[in-house]
Amino acid sequence: MKILLDAHNIKQYVRDRMLLNIAQLHVYQNDRIGLVGENGSGKTTLLHILNQDLTPEEGFVTQFAKTELIPQLKKTDTTNSGGEVTQMYIYRSLDKKSELLLADEPTTNLDTNSIENLEQQLNAWQGAFIVVSHDREFLDHVCTSIWEIRNGEIIQYSGNYSKYLQQKEVEHRQEQLAYEKYKNEKKQLEEAIKLKEMKAQQA
């Protein structure tokens, strides 16, 4: 499988807060990645780092393929609507036939037909992509893996957005069970210590 992009030891800060702390990332041919995370988690920043128009404070990115970015903030004009401007950016980017497309909220201002159109274009497209979107249905229809930015790190999940949510639910249940087990063991230990102390006093 051809590797298109390699990133190592990426660190990026916002004042004193570490925004990104990513040991390594690889993007391969035909990867269809949805990049998700809370607002302010660093999704847009990461795309710009991977596109090499932003240099990380630590670490490096190596591109092995032509990479194209559809930015979140697009230059608007008075003659075209927001949706038309977004479509122009998409057509231009796809027309360049880059091997790796980075798309930041590409469904912004698009109507349902235009979103479905974009889904068809991406599903038929020969390259790989990383897409940031709040549109869960869109991510379900085009992605085969999800990268979540959590506490500055990337957690990778296989499958589309719905599969990602299922895996998150399983993780959450496992964490709850582990916490309950920890609480029970702690309680038993405390009771055993109390009992030992009582016996020692009686003796």
N, C-alpha and C positions, 0 to 999 in steps of 0.2 A: 504493500500500500504506500503510495507516494506521500511524503510529508510536505505540507505546504507552508507551515509556520511553526516556529519553535520559540518558546519564551522561558527564560530562566531567572529565578531569584528576583522577581519584580517587586519592588517596594515603592510605594507612593504615599506621601503624607499630605494631610490638610492641616496646616499649622502644626500642633503637637500630636494630632490624632493620626494613627496609621490607617490609611484608607484601603490600600491593597498590600497584601503580603503573600505573594504567590510563588511557591517553590518552582513549579514548572507546568507548562502547558504545551500540548501538541495539537495541531490541526492537520487532519489527513484529507486526502482526496475524497470527495463525496460526503464529507461530514455535513450534517444538518443540525446545527446547534442553536438552541434557544438560550439566551443569557438572561437570567432573572435575578432578582434581589430587591430588597427594600429600597425606597427612594433615598438617594444619597449614599448608596452602598458602593458606588464607583463603576457602574456599568458603562456609562458614556466615556469616562476616563480610560477604562480598560480598552475599549474599542479604539480610541485615539492612540493609545500606546502600541496596540497591535498593528495599527496602520502606519506607525512610525512618524506621525506628525506631532507626537508628544513624547519626549524622552523621559523615561522613569528616573526617579532619584537614585534608584539602585537597580541592577540587573540589566538584561538586554533581550532584544527580540531579533530573531533571524527569519527573514522571509525567503522562501524558496520558490515563490510564485508571484505573479502579478496580483496585487491586492487593491480593491476598490472600496471606498467608504461612502455610504449614503448617510450624511450627517443628520442629527436630530433638528438642528437649527438650519433651516434652508433660507436662501435669499429669496424674498418675496418681491412681487412687482404688482403694479396696480391693474394690469390687464388680465392677469390670470388669478383664479381662485386658489385657495390653499391646497385643495385636492389636485388641481391641475399642476401646480408647482411640484408637489410630491411625485406625481406621475412622471413629470419631465425628468426629475432626478433619477427615478427608478429606470426609465427607458435608457437614459444616458449611461448609467452604471452597467446595466445588463448588456448594452450594445458594445461596451468595451471588451466584453468577453474575458474578464479577469477570471483567474482560477479560484480566487477567494473573495467573497463579498462580505463586507461588514455593514450591517444595516441597523441604524438606530431609530426605532419607532417608525418604520416605513409605512404603517397603515394610518398615520396621523392625517386627518382631514379627508380620508378616502371613504366613499360610500360603499355599500355592501357589494355591488357589482365589481367595483374597482378592486376591493380586497380579494374577492374570489378570483379575479383576473390575475392578481399578483400571486396568489397561491398556486395557480396553474403554471405560471411562468417559473416560479421557484422549483416546483416539483418536476418540471421538464428540464430544468437548467442542469448543465453538465458539471458545474463547479461546486465548491463547498461554500457554506455560509455560516456566519454567526449573526443572529438577529436578536435585537432587544425589542420587546413589545409587551404592552399591557393587555393585548387582545389574546385571551386564553384560547379561543377557538382557532385563531390564526396559528398559534404555536402548536396546537394539536394537529392541524392539517399539514404543516410543513416540516416539523422537527422530528428527528429520530433520537436526539439526546438533549438533555438539559444541563446547563452549568449554572449553579446557584452561587452567587457571591454571599458568603456568610462570615461575618467578623473579619473581612478582608481576604479570606481564603476562598478558593474555588472548590465546591463539592460537585462531583460529576455523577449524573444519573442517566441510565439508558432508558430509551422510550420517549414518548411525547409528553406534553404537559400533564395530561390526566394520569399517566403512569407515574410521573414525578410526584404528583399529589398523593397517590396511593402509597408510594415508597416513603414519603414524608410521614404519612399517618402511621405506618408500621414502625418507623423510627421513633415517633412520639410515644407510641404505646410501649415500646421496649424501654425507652428512657423512664417512663412512669413506673413500669414494673421493677426496673433496676433501683429506682429511688425508694419504692415501697420496701424492697428487699433490704436496702441499706438501712432504712429507718427501723425495720423489725430487728435486724442484727444488732444495731446500735442499742436498742431498747433491751434486748436479751443480755448484751454485754454489761450494760449499766446495772441491770437487776442482779447479774452474777457477781458483780463487784460489791454491790450493797450487801448481798447474802454473805459474801466472803468476809466483809467488814463486821457484820453482825456476829458471825461465828467466832471471829477473832476476839471481839469484845466479850462474848460469853465465856470464851476460853480463859 
